[in-house]
Amino acid sequence: MRSVIFAANWKMHHGPDAGRRFIERFRELVEPAAGRELWFFPPAAALVAVTQALAGRDDARAGAQNVYWEPKGAFTGEMSVAIAREAGARGALVGHSERRHVFGETDEDTRRKVAALLEGGLTPMLCVGETLNEREADRTGAVVLRQLDAALDGLAADALDRVLIAYEPVWAIGTGRNATPADAAAVHAVIRARLAALGRGLEGRVLYGGSVSLKNVAALLAEPELDGVLVGGASLEADAWAQLISAAPRG
């Protein structure tokens, strides 16, 4: 069986001191377990502190919330893949809905970022998902596949194996609404079919993100199509995050 992934996206919360305290408390509460991977995506300023706090935990790793595809240059406010790696990142989020809809990130931007991360030896966690209007127009599959195809364009099968996919319906992020387990599994099946067509088969790992909480995580991860969860608000308190992981049937 594929390992289950619990990914915490802290967004614009927790600086270096808070991030370090979080990991120290989390380590007291959660022991390593076979078949489970833990990811933490802190703000850029806390990346080094979180990486250092995770030292010795082979089941856990830190990632950047965003990177830029150029290796260096006059790009104020951006972070290259090499800088992220030097800070301890093992991967990075790409195409999160907030990057797309708040900061205007395009499908072409996601393609460049995925390629740069792979070239730099880091793991991209590619986020795809539809808005409420797109969902109500019955365009979920078309939107998700457009985003997926654009980001993975030109990649060889062995490179595809290194990309994690996170399905995060935009209408469910931070709203308290979430796709039902069956709805999420149906979209995951669409994603897996496309990955199989690209030569990735069943090796691809696909997560769900969108108002994941202690109340719904068990039902979501009971669906075999889901390889894990990408969590925002419910990952901001160490005790609550530990409880959520413990409540999952495969956690």
C-alpha positions in Angstrom: 0.0 0.0 0.0 1.0 3.6 -0.7 1.9 5.6 2.4 -0.6 8.1 3.7 0.4 11.7 3.7 -0.6 14.4 6.2 0.4 17.8 5.0 0.0 21.0 7.1 -0.1 24.3 5.2 0.3 27.0 7.8 -0.3 29.8 5.3 0.6 33.2 6.9 0.7 31.8 10.5 3.6 30.9 12.8 6.9 32.6 12.6 10.2 31.0 13.6 9.6 30.9 17.4 6.0 29.7 17.1 6.9 27.1 14.4 9.7 25.7 16.6 7.4 25.4 19.6 4.8 23.7 17.4 7.2 21.1 16.2 8.6 20.5 19.7 5.1 19.9 21.1 4.1 17.8 18.1 7.1 15.5 18.6 6.0 14.9 22.1 2.5 13.8 20.9 3.1 11.9 17.7 5.7 9.1 17.3 6.9 8.0 13.8 4.7 5.3 12.3 5.2 3.0 9.3 3.3 3.9 6.2 2.9 7.6 7.1 4.5 10.7 5.8 4.2 14.1 7.5 4.8 17.4 5.6 4.9 20.9 7.1 4.6 24.0 4.9 5.5 27.0 7.2 5.9 30.7 6.0 9.3 31.3 4.4 10.7 33.0 7.5 10.0 29.9 9.6 11.4 27.3 7.2 14.8 27.0 8.7 13.5 26.9 12.3 10.9 24.2 11.4 13.5 22.2 9.5 15.9 22.2 12.5 13.1 21.3 14.9 12.3 18.3 12.7 15.9 17.0 12.7 16.0 13.2 13.3 12.4 12.6 12.3 12.7 10.6 9.0 8.9 10.5 8.7 8.6 14.3 8.6 9.8 17.0 6.3 9.4 20.7 5.7 8.4 22.4 2.4 8.2 25.9 1.1 4.8 27.4 0.4 6.0 28.9 -2.8 9.1 29.1 -5.1 10.1 31.0 -8.2 11.4 29.2 -11.2 14.4 31.3 -12.0 17.7 30.3 -10.2 18.6 33.8 -9.2 18.2 37.4 -10.2 16.3 40.6 -9.5 13.1 39.1 -8.2 12.3 40.9 -5.0 10.2 38.9 -2.6 10.7 35.6 -4.4 12.6 32.5 -3.3 14.5 30.2 -5.7 14.5 26.4 -5.5 18.1 26.4 -4.5 17.5 28.9 -1.6 14.5 26.8 -0.5 16.6 23.7 -0.5 19.4 25.4 1.4 16.9 26.4 4.0 16.0 22.8 4.5 12.9 22.4 2.2 12.3 19.0 0.7 9.5 20.2 -1.5 7.1 23.0 -2.2 3.5 23.7 -2.8 2.7 24.7 -6.4 -0.6 26.2 -7.7 -2.4 26.5 -4.4 -5.8 28.2 -5.0 -4.6 31.3 -3.1 -1.6 31.6 -5.4 -3.9 31.2 -8.4 -6.9 33.4 -7.3 -5.3 36.0 -5.0 -1.9 36.4 -6.6 -2.7 35.6 -10.2 -0.6 32.5 -10.7 -1.3 31.0 -14.1 -1.2 27.4 -15.4 2.1 28.3 -17.2 3.6 29.5 -13.9 2.8 26.2 -12.3 4.5 24.3 -15.2 7.6 26.3 -14.7 7.6 25.9 -10.9 7.1 22.1 -11.2 9.9 21.8 -13.7 12.3 24.0 -11.5 11.5 22.0 -8.4 12.2 18.6 -10.1 15.4 19.9 -11.7 16.4 21.1 -8.2 15.7 17.8 -6.6 12.7 18.9 -4.6 9.2 17.4 -4.5 6.4 19.5 -6.0 3.0 19.2 -4.3 0.8 20.4 -7.2 -2.7 21.8 -6.2 -5.6 21.6 -8.6 -9.3 22.4 -8.1 -12.4 24.1 -9.3 -14.3 27.2 -8.1 -17.9 27.0 -7.1 -19.1 28.5 -10.4 -17.1 25.9 -12.3 -18.5 23.1 -10.1 -22.1 24.3 -10.6 -21.4 24.4 -14.3 -20.4 20.8 -14.2 -16.8 21.7 -15.3 -14.9 20.1 -12.4 -13.3 17.4 -14.4 -12.4 19.8 -17.3 -10.8 22.4 -15.0 -8.8 19.9 -12.9 -7.5 18.1 -16.0 -6.6 21.4 -17.7 -4.6 22.5 -14.6 -3.0 19.0 -14.3 -2.0 18.8 -18.0 -0.6 22.3 -18.0 1.6 21.7 -14.9 2.9 18.3 -16.0 3.4 19.1 -19.7 6.6 17.7 -21.1 7.6 15.6 -18.0 8.9 12.1 -18.4 7.3 9.2 -16.6 10.1 9.0 -14.0 9.7 12.7 -13.2 5.9 12.3 -12.9 6.6 9.8 -10.1 8.1 12.5 -8.0 5.1 14.9 -8.2 2.4 14.8 -5.5 -1.1 16.0 -6.5 -3.5 17.7 -4.1 -7.1 18.1 -5.2 -8.4 21.1 -3.4 -11.8 22.4 -4.5 -11.6 26.2 -4.2 -15.2 26.4 -2.8 -14.2 24.2 0.1 -11.1 26.0 1.3 -11.5 27.8 4.6 -15.3 27.8 4.1 -16.3 24.9 6.4 -17.7 23.2 3.4 -16.0 20.1 2.0 -16.5 17.6 -0.8 -18.1 14.4 0.5 -15.7 11.4 0.6 -17.5 10.0 -2.5 -17.2 13.4 -4.4 -13.5 13.6 -3.5 -12.9 10.0 -4.5 -14.6 10.6 -7.9 -12.3 13.5 -8.8 -9.3 11.5 -7.5 -10.3 8.8 -9.9 -10.3 11.3 -12.8 -6.9 12.5 -11.8 -5.5 8.9 -11.6 -6.9 8.0 -15.0 -5.0 10.9 -16.5 -1.8 10.0 -14.6 -2.2 6.4 -15.9 -2.5 7.8 -19.5 0.7 9.7 -18.9 2.5 6.5 -17.8 2.4 7.0 -14.1 -0.2 4.4 -13.3 -1.1 3.6 -9.7 2.2 5.0 -8.4 0.8 8.5 -8.3 -0.2 9.8 -4.9 -3.2 12.1 -4.7 -4.3 14.1 -1.6 -7.5 15.9 -0.8 -7.6 19.4 0.7 -10.5 21.6 1.6 -11.8 22.2 5.1 -10.4 18.9 6.3 -11.1 18.6 10.0 -11.2 16.1 12.9 -14.9 15.6 12.0 -14.3 14.4 8.5 -10.8 13.1 8.2 -11.6 9.5 9.0 -14.4 9.3 6.4 -12.2 11.0 3.8 -9.3 8.6 4.3 -11.5 5.6 4.4 -11.8 6.2 0.6 -9.0 4.1 -1.0 -8.6 6.7 -3.8 -7.3 9.3 -1.2 -3.6 9.0 -0.3 -3.7 11.7 2.3 -4.9 15.2 3.2 -3.6 18.8 2.8 -4.8 20.7 5.7 -4.9 24.5 6.5 -6.8 25.8 9.6 -7.0 22.4 11.3 -3.2 22.2 11.3 -2.4 25.4 13.2 -2.5 24.0 16.7 -0.1 21.1 17.6 -2.5 19.2 19.9 -5.3 19.5 17.4 -3.1 18.4 14.5 -1.9 15.4 16.5 -5.5 14.5 17.3 -6.5 14.7 13.6 -3.7 12.4 12.5 -4.5 9.9 15.3 -8.2 9.9 14.2 -7.4 8.9 10.7 -8.0 5.2 9.9 -4.6 5.0 8.1 -2.8 7.5 10.5 
